Structure formats: structure tokens, C-alpha cells
Amino acid sequence: MPEGIRLIAGNSNRGLAYEVANYLDIPLADTTVMTFSDGELFIKINENIRGSDTFIIQSTCAPVNTNIMELLLIIDALKRASAGRITAVIPYYGYGRQDRKVQPRVPISSKLVADILEVAGADRILTIDLHAGQIQGFFNIPVDHLYATPPILEYVKKQYVTSDLVLISPDAGGVERARAFARNLNTSLAIIDKRREAANVCEIMNLIGDVKGKATLILDDMIDTAGTTVQAAEILMKFGATSVSAACTHAVLSGPAIERINNSLIEEVIVTNTIPLDDKVKLCKKIKVISIAYLLGEAIKRIHEETSVESLFLKIQD
């Protein structure tokens, strides 16, 4: 059990926080996180954390704004209680898709969130699979950017016949991720050419590569409304694939996602627990959740001990 580490859990993903605490063999700090009748949040740290190396585990998933505000208030409470160092452990970084101006007169929301976290008092950020790698540069404090690819890769190697598998990138932006994954499995790669007409709406256009007579695995960093993934499955089957599965780090699964997956040709959706999924797993038996608690726990341990985390955050190389 590492000495001097204090783990604080927000309300967004307490299940993952408990798993990390179990991995490190330390208890979660006693905290009170509640909401007043008018919607305001109240935070209290119920034990002495003066000088402690503190880690707040809080995904900024839905309800995004509430969870971000909760994280900010916990950071402020720790700072005012004279915590030694404050690390915000954000398995899923909300607003990560708003990383640049794509239209006139719109904010760069992920940059603003980074600024607010720094002003609140965070000394370090630990996160997993940012939607855009350049978000690391939005911070003026250290950012440890881990990748969930290794545990997903381990599961696929055990459960799939990789000699009969084709990795699928659902768009051009994900080619690097899918290519590296395919190389490590010694499988081939195909790319789906899509044209996005509006937010959360896209039109599948064509397939680059051969999937005829092959099992396929669609790989992405997140699945939100599942529209892209379901349409990708349809085009893969149209081009002769024998089966379609999907894998992603962040299972946002908003709006009609569960219904779409249930009614789709997809046989299995492999996800991690960066976002809590208990209720959604009950509604969709196709979802397989892989824990990344050991990845976060080991990173926290190494950050505390001031040892290298390089082997943890290196992406599988292409």
C-alpha cells in the first residue's frame, strides 16, 4: 500500500474509483458530495488531507456540466485544505470533441475546460484516450495521457480468431489507431469513407479494403449515438463480412444508441469503464465491459513515487 496517497471519488464513476482503490489497497477518502434543492453542489472533505498527494477520480461524462462543476469544487476544497499536490484523474474528458473552431463565432470548449481546471487549482491531469491528442497542449500543467488499447487488445487476442479478422477504421481520422491495432494482431485493415452531414449524423459512402468472408472489428475512440458504428456494420455486411463487432474506449451511448445497437447486425461491443455503464449493460447484452482500473491505479502509484509512467501511456506503436 503506497504511503501518502489520498484518493477522492466524485459521483460520476464511483465504481471505477472503488476498483482503483482496491488495486492500490487504500481506502477512498471520506467525502460528502451532495446537491441542494436549488441545484447547487456542496462538497466537504471529512478528514485531514494536509500535505497529502491527492488524486480525484472523476469522469466528466453525462451529466457533463454537473460532473465538471463537482470536480472543480473538489479541487478547490482540497486546495483550501492545504493538500500537497492535486491530480485530476479524468478517465473521460468531456468537451473533448470541441477542440477547434469549425465554424465562425463558436468557442473552443475543451481549451476553456482546461483553463478552468488550472485556475481551480489542479496541479496535474491524468486521462485516457483524448479525442484529440492536441488537447494535451491546452494545459500548462503536466498531462499524463494513457491509452486503453492494451487491455482491449488483450481481450481480442483471447476471444477472437485473429487470423480471420479485419480491423476497420470507421473514418479517416481513426486510421492510425486501427492500423497500429491491426499490426499488433497481424491482421489486415479496411477503412470506411464517410461524409458527415451534421453533428451526430453521417452518411456512409464507401469501403476501402477487402472484408469478404472475414470477421470484422470496428475500432474507435468512442461510441456516442452509435449511428456511425451501426451504419458501418451494415456496409461491412453488404461487402461480404461474415460478422461485425465493435470496440471503443469511451461508451458515451447517448440518445438512441442502445436501441440502435440492439437492433443492429453488430454481435459484440467491447468498451471500457471510463464511463459507468451498469444500467446500459442491463439493456444491451451485446456490451462487454473491460476495466481500466489497473491502468489508472498503476499510473497513480508511479506518479506518486515519481517514477516513469512511459510504459503506461505509450500508444501501441505503428
C-alpha positions in Angstrom: 0.0 0.0 0.0 1.6 3.3 -1.1 2.1 5.8 1.7 0.8 9.4 1.4 -1.7 8.8 -1.5 -5.3 10.0 -0.9 -8.0 9.0 -3.3 -11.1 11.2 -3.6 -14.1 10.0 -5.6 -16.6 12.2 -7.2 -20.1 10.9 -8.0 -19.6 10.4 -11.8 -17.9 7.0 -11.7 -17.7 5.6 -8.1 -17.5 2.0 -9.3 -14.2 2.7 -11.1 -12.9 4.7 -8.2 -13.5 1.7 -5.9 -11.7 -0.6 -8.3 -8.7 1.7 -8.4 -8.7 1.9 -4.6 -8.8 -1.9 -4.4 -5.9 -2.1 -6.8 -3.8 0.3 -4.7 -5.1 -1.3 -1.4 -6.0 2.1 0.0 -9.5 3.4 1.1 -11.3 6.2 -0.6 -11.2 9.4 1.4 -14.3 10.2 3.4 -16.1 13.0 1.5 -19.5 14.5 1.3 -20.9 15.3 -2.2 -24.5 16.4 -2.2 -26.9 18.7 -4.1 -29.1 21.3 -2.5 -32.7 21.6 -3.5 -31.9 24.6 -5.8 -29.3 22.5 -7.7 -26.2 23.9 -6.1 -23.5 21.4 -5.1 -22.0 21.0 -1.7 -18.5 19.4 -1.1 -16.8 18.6 2.1 -13.6 16.6 2.8 -14.3 14.9 6.1 -10.7 14.0 7.1 -7.3 15.7 7.2 -5.5 15.8 3.9 -2.9 18.5 4.7 0.2 17.8 2.6 -1.2 14.7 1.0 -0.7 13.6 -2.6 -4.3 13.7 -3.7 -6.0 12.1 -6.7 -9.6 13.0 -7.7 -11.2 10.3 -9.8 -14.0 11.9 -11.8 -15.1 11.3 -15.4 -16.7 14.4 -16.9 -19.4 12.3 -18.6 -23.2 12.9 -18.5 -24.4 15.0 -16.8 -21.3 16.7 -18.1 -21.7 20.2 -16.6 -22.6 18.9 -13.2 -19.7 16.5 -13.1 -17.3 19.2 -14.2 -18.6 21.6 -11.6 -18.3 18.8 -9.0 -14.7 18.2 -10.0 -13.9 21.9 -9.7 -15.4 22.2 -6.3 -13.5 19.2 -5.0 -10.2 20.7 -6.4 -11.0 24.0 -4.6 -11.8 22.2 -1.4 -8.5 20.3 -1.5 -6.5 23.4 -2.3 -8.1 25.3 0.6 -7.4 22.3 2.9 -3.7 22.5 2.0 -3.4 19.3 0.0 0.2 18.8 -1.1 -0.5 18.0 -4.8 -3.8 17.8 -6.6 -4.1 15.5 -9.6 -7.4 15.4 -11.5 -7.9 11.8 -12.8 -10.3 12.2 -15.7 -10.9 8.9 -17.4 -13.3 10.5 -19.9 -12.6 14.2 -20.7 -15.9 15.9 -21.5 -16.0 18.6 -24.3 -13.0 16.8 -25.9 -14.6 16.9 -29.3 -14.8 20.7 -29.3 -11.1 21.1 -29.7 -11.0 23.7 -32.5 -13.1 26.3 -34.3 -15.0 24.6 -37.1 -17.5 27.5 -37.6 -17.4 31.2 -37.0 -18.3 32.6 -33.6 -18.0 29.3 -31.6 -15.9 28.5 -28.5 -13.0 26.1 -28.2 -14.7 24.4 -25.3 -12.0 21.8 -24.5 -9.5 24.6 -24.1 -11.8 26.6 -21.8 -12.3 23.5 -19.6 -8.5 23.1 -19.4 -8.1 26.7 -18.3 -10.8 26.3 -15.6 -9.2 23.2 -14.2 -5.9 25.0 -13.9 -7.5 28.1 -12.3 -9.4 25.9 -9.8 -6.0 24.5 -8.6 -5.2 21.2 -10.4 -1.5 20.5 -10.5 -1.6 17.6 -12.8 -4.0 15.8 -15.2 -4.3 12.0 -15.8 -6.7 11.0 -18.6 -7.3 8.2 -21.1 -7.7 8.4 -24.9 -8.4 12.1 -25.5 -10.5 12.5 -28.6 -7.8 14.8 -30.0 -4.2 14.5 -28.8 -3.5 18.2 -29.1 -5.7 18.8 -26.1 -2.7 18.0 -24.0 -1.2 21.3 -25.3 -4.2 23.2 -23.9 -2.8 22.7 -20.4 0.2 24.5 -18.8 0.5 21.7 -16.2 1.7 18.1 -16.7 -0.8 15.8 -18.5 -0.4 12.0 -18.5 -2.3 10.7 -21.5 -2.9 6.9 -21.2 -4.3 4.6 -23.9 -6.8 1.9 -23.3 -5.7 -0.1 -26.3 -3.6 -2.7 -24.4 -6.5 -4.2 -22.3 -8.8 -4.2 -25.4 -6.0 -5.8 -27.4 -5.5 -8.5 -24.8 -9.3 -9.3 -24.8 -9.4 -9.5 -28.6 -6.4 -11.8 -28.7 -8.1 -14.2 -26.2 -11.7 -14.1 -27.7 -11.2 -13.8 -31.4 -9.6 -15.8 -34.2 -7.2 -13.1 -35.3 -6.2 -14.9 -38.4 -9.7 -14.4 -39.7 -10.1 -10.8 -38.6 -10.0 -7.5 -40.4 -9.7 -4.3 -38.4 -12.0 -1.4 -39.5 -11.4 2.3 -39.1 -14.9 4.0 -39.2 -13.4 7.1 -40.7 -10.1 8.6 -42.0 -9.3 10.2 -38.6 -9.1 6.8 -36.9 -6.8 5.1 -39.4 -3.6 5.5 -37.3 -5.3 3.8 -34.3 -6.8 1.0 -36.3 -3.5 0.4 -38.3 -1.5 0.1 -35.1 -4.1 -2.3 -33.6 -4.1 -4.4 -36.8 -0.3 -4.5 -36.9 -0.2 -5.9 -33.3 -2.8 -8.6 -34.2 -1.1 -9.3 -37.6 -4.4 -8.7 -39.4 -5.4 -6.6 -42.4 -7.1 -3.2 -42.3 -10.0 -1.6 -44.1 -11.3 2.0 -43.9 -14.9 3.3 -44.2 -15.2 6.5 -46.2 -18.0 8.6 -44.6 -19.3 12.1 -45.1 -20.7 13.9 -42.0 -23.7 16.0 -42.9 -24.4 17.4 -39.4 -23.5 16.7 -35.7 -24.2 13.1 -34.8 -25.4 12.4 -38.3 -23.3 10.9 -41.0 -23.7 9.1 -44.3 -21.6 6.0 -45.0 -20.1 6.3 -48.5 -17.7 3.5 -49.4 -15.3 0.8 -48.2 -11.6 0.9 -48.8 -10.3 -2.6 -48.4 -11.5 -6.2 -48.6 -13.7 -7.9 -46.0 -15.3 -10.6 -48.0 -15.5 -13.8 -46.0 -13.9 -12.2 -42.9 -14.9 -11.3 -39.4 -14.6 -7.6 -38.8 -13.9 -5.4 -35.8 -14.7 -1.7 -35.9 -12.3 0.3 -33.7 -13.0 3.8 -32.5 -12.1 6.0 -29.5 -15.8 6.5 -28.6 -19.3 5.5 -29.5 -21.9 8.2 -28.9 -25.3 7.8 -30.6 -23.9 4.7 -32.4 -25.1 5.9 -35.8 -21.7 5.7 -37.4 -21.0 2.3 -35.9 -24.3 0.8 -36.9 -24.1 2.1 -40.5 -20.5 0.8 -40.7 -21.8 -2.7 -39.7 -24.4 -2.5 -42.5 -21.9 -1.6 -45.2 -19.4 -4.3 -43.9 -22.1 -7.0 -44.2 -23.0 -5.6 -47.6 -19.4 -6.1 -48.8 -19.4 -9.7 -47.6 -18.2 -9.7 -44.0 -19.2 -12.8 -42.0 -19.6 -10.9 -38.7 -19.2 -7.4 -37.2 -18.0 -6.5 -33.7 -17.0 -3.1 -32.4 -14.6 -1.8 -29.8 -14.1 1.6 -28.2 -12.6 3.2 -25.1 -15.5 5.6 -24.2 -19.0 4.2 -24.3 -20.9 7.5 -24.3 -24.0 5.7 -25.7 -26.4 8.7 -25.7 -29.8 9.1 -27.2 -30.9 6.1 -29.3 -27.5 4.3 -29.0 -28.7 1.3 -27.1 -31.8 0.7 -29.3 -29.6 1.1 -32.4 -27.1 -1.4 -31.2 -29.7 -3.9 -30.1 -31.4 -3.7 -33.5 -28.1 -3.8 -35.4 -26.0 -6.5 -37.1 -23.3 -6.0 -34.5 -22.6 -9.1 -32.4 -20.5 -7.6 -29.6 -19.4 -4.1 -28.5 -16.2 -4.1 -26.4 -15.9 -1.0 -24.2 -14.0 0.1 -21.1 -15.4 1.5 -17.9 -14.2 5.1 -18.2 -17.9 5.9 -18.2 -20.3 4.0 -15.8 -22.4 1.5 -17.8 -24.3 -0.6 -15.3 -27.8 0.4 -16.4 -26.9 0.3 -20.1 -25.4 -3.2 -19.9 -28.7 -4.4 -18.5 -30.4 -3.0 -21.5 -27.9 -4.3 -24.1 -26.4 -7.8 -23.7 -24.0 -7.1 -26.6 -21.9 -4.8 -24.4 -18.7 -6.3 -22.9 -17.0 -4.0 -20.4 -13.3 -4.2 -19.8 -11.9 -2.5 -16.7 -9.0 0.0 -16.9 -8.7 0.3 -13.1 -5.3 -1.3 -13.1 -4.1 1.1 -15.7 -5.2 4.1 -13.6 -4.0 2.5 -10.4 -0.5 1.8 -11.7 -0.3 5.3 -13.2 -1.3 6.9 -9.8 1.3 4.8 -8.0 4.1 5.7 -10.3 3.1 9.4 -10.3 3.2 9.4 -6.5 6.5 7.6 -6.4 8.0 10.0 -9.0 8.9 7.0 -11.3 8.4 6.8 -15.0 4.9 6.2 -16.5 6.2 6.0 -20.0 5.4 2.3 -20.5 1.8 3.0 -19.5 1.0 6.0 -21.7 2.9 4.9 -24.8 0.3 4.2 -27.5 0.8 0.9 -29.4 3.3 1.9 -32.0 2.6 1.6 -35.7 
